[in-house]
Amino acid sequence: MPLVYPNMQMSEVVEEHPSLIPVINRFGIRLGLGDKSVKAICEEYRLDTDFLLTVINTFLYLTARFTDRLWTTETSRTRS
């Protein structure tokens, strides 16, 4: 699972991980991000970049773990 970094374009991050839309909306960030980096968005919205990245990366990690676990459970059920 790739991590999100401060220099990445927020629009590309959201495009790759649309499940992040409700997460970033909770921070008051709305779509229409243009080519701004995660760091630039954080500065614009007066958010701590490290905190937002921790939330985003944790969310993506837990979502991936849950999806993998769910897929593994479903796969093992069909084999039985």
Summary of the structure (lengths in Angstrom):
residues: 80
radius of gyration: 15.2
end to end distance: 29.4
largest distance: 53.1
contacts: 190
relative contact order: 0.17
helix: 68%
strand: 2%
